[in-house]
Amino acid sequence: MTGSKWITRSNVKVDRVACPWLIRRFIDPAAEFIFVPEDQVLQRAKEENATPFDAPSLSEVKLNHRGDRCTFEALIEDFKLSDPVLHRLAMIVRAADVKGQEHVAPEGLGLRAIAEGFSKLEISDHERLKLGFPIYDALYRYAAINAG
């Protein structure tokens, strides 16, 4: 899978930055991301031949939150990514993204604060990815060192 297209809701925060990071680092380094209002996700996915993800109000979207788990975890599961560091990082993403799941990783509150801060900067979703990817690179390294 090279140069795949992915589509999600605009105004990205935690999961919708973490998922593109995961896709680019572990699934498709040439992936392209499209951001639209949630009510346009399915139609634009069809038009662009893009895979929709993280659109919780759209039951047709397969890559979504699953119970208490976030979309980042759904990607790990569906793409059979077995790296234990990713599984640890997934707990941090879940704690940051899913209300009521903060207890699964104390680092999640810091990640949530960073994501909220980015959303207040009034920068594009693509700029949020550009700035956010190094944060996820650092969290991946942190999780690798602190796994276990």
SULCOR-V128453 format. One record per pair of residues at least 4 apart in sequence whose ideal C-beta (glycine too) atoms are under 7 Angstrom apart, sorted by the first residue. I is the first residue (numbers start at 0). GAP is how many residues later the second one is. If there is no record, write none. Layout:
BEGIN
i=I gap=GAP
i=I gap=GAP
END
This chain:
BEGIN
i=0 gap=26
i=0 gap=27
i=1 gap=26
i=1 gap=28
i=2 gap=27
i=2 gap=29
i=3 gap=24
i=3 gap=27
i=3 gap=47
i=4 gap=27
i=4 gap=29
i=4 gap=43
i=4 gap=44
i=4 gap=45
i=5 gap=17
i=5 gap=25
i=5 gap=27
i=5 gap=44
i=5 gap=45
i=5 gap=47
i=6 gap=27
i=6 gap=29
i=6 gap=34
i=6 gap=37
i=6 gap=38
i=6 gap=41
i=6 gap=43
i=6 gap=45
i=7 gap=8
i=7 gap=27
i=7 gap=33
i=7 gap=44
i=7 gap=45
i=7 gap=46
i=7 gap=47
i=8 gap=7
i=8 gap=29
i=8 gap=32
i=8 gap=45
i=8 gap=46
i=9 gap=25
i=9 gap=26
i=9 gap=27
i=9 gap=115
i=10 gap=108
i=11 gap=4
i=11 gap=5
i=11 gap=23
i=11 gap=113
i=11 gap=116
i=12 gap=4
i=12 gap=102
i=12 gap=106
i=13 gap=4
i=13 gap=79
i=13 gap=82
i=13 gap=83
i=13 gap=97
i=13 gap=98
i=13 gap=101
i=14 gap=4
i=14 gap=39
i=14 gap=55
i=14 gap=56
i=14 gap=57
i=14 gap=78
i=14 gap=82
i=15 gap=38
i=16 gap=4
i=16 gap=98
i=16 gap=111
i=16 gap=112
i=16 gap=115
i=17 gap=4
i=17 gap=54
i=17 gap=75
i=17 gap=118
i=18 gap=4
i=18 gap=34
i=18 gap=35
i=18 gap=52
i=18 gap=53
i=18 gap=56
i=19 gap=4
i=19 gap=13
i=19 gap=109
i=20 gap=4
i=20 gap=111
i=20 gap=112
i=20 gap=115
i=21 gap=4
i=21 gap=5
i=21 gap=50
i=21 gap=53
i=22 gap=4
i=22 gap=5
i=22 gap=8
i=23 gap=4
i=23 gap=5
i=23 gap=7
i=25 gap=55
i=26 gap=52
i=32 gap=96
i=33 gap=10
i=33 gap=14
i=33 gap=16
i=34 gap=90
i=35 gap=4
i=35 gap=5
i=35 gap=8
i=37 gap=17
i=37 gap=19
i=39 gap=4
i=40 gap=4
i=40 gap=11
i=40 gap=14
i=40 gap=17
i=41 gap=4
i=41 gap=10
i=41 gap=16
i=41 gap=18
i=42 gap=4
i=43 gap=4
i=44 gap=5
i=44 gap=7
i=50 gap=12
i=51 gap=9
i=52 gap=8
i=52 gap=10
i=52 gap=18
i=53 gap=9
i=53 gap=10
i=53 gap=17
i=54 gap=6
i=54 gap=9
i=55 gap=8
i=55 gap=9
i=62 gap=8
i=62 gap=11
i=62 gap=12
i=62 gap=15
i=63 gap=7
i=63 gap=10
i=64 gap=4
i=64 gap=5
i=64 gap=6
i=64 gap=33
i=65 gap=8
i=67 gap=30
i=67 gap=33
i=68 gap=4
i=68 gap=5
i=68 gap=25
i=69 gap=23
i=69 gap=24
i=69 gap=27
i=69 gap=28
i=70 gap=4
i=71 gap=4
i=71 gap=18
i=71 gap=21
i=72 gap=4
i=72 gap=17
i=72 gap=21
i=73 gap=4
i=74 gap=4
i=75 gap=5
i=75 gap=10
i=75 gap=11
i=75 gap=14
i=80 gap=5
i=83 gap=4
i=83 gap=63
i=84 gap=4
i=84 gap=55
i=84 gap=58
i=84 gap=59
i=84 gap=62
i=85 gap=4
i=87 gap=55
i=87 gap=59
i=88 gap=4
i=88 gap=50
i=88 gap=51
i=88 gap=54
i=89 gap=4
i=90 gap=4
i=90 gap=13
i=90 gap=14
i=91 gap=4
i=91 gap=13
i=91 gap=15
i=91 gap=16
i=91 gap=19
i=91 gap=47
i=91 gap=51
i=92 gap=4
i=93 gap=4
i=93 gap=7
i=93 gap=10
i=94 gap=6
i=94 gap=7
i=94 gap=9
i=94 gap=10
i=94 gap=13
i=95 gap=12
i=95 gap=15
i=95 gap=16
i=95 gap=19
i=101 gap=6
i=101 gap=7
i=106 gap=4
i=107 gap=4
i=108 gap=4
i=109 gap=4
i=110 gap=4
i=111 gap=4
i=112 gap=4
i=113 gap=4
i=113 gap=21
i=114 gap=4
i=115 gap=4
i=116 gap=4
i=117 gap=10
i=117 gap=13
i=117 gap=14
i=122 gap=4
i=122 gap=5
i=124 gap=4
i=125 gap=4
i=126 gap=4
i=127 gap=4
i=128 gap=4
i=131 gap=4
i=132 gap=4
i=133 gap=4
i=134 gap=4
i=135 gap=4
i=136 gap=4
i=137 gap=4
i=138 gap=4
i=139 gap=4
i=140 gap=4
i=141 gap=4
i=142 gap=4
END
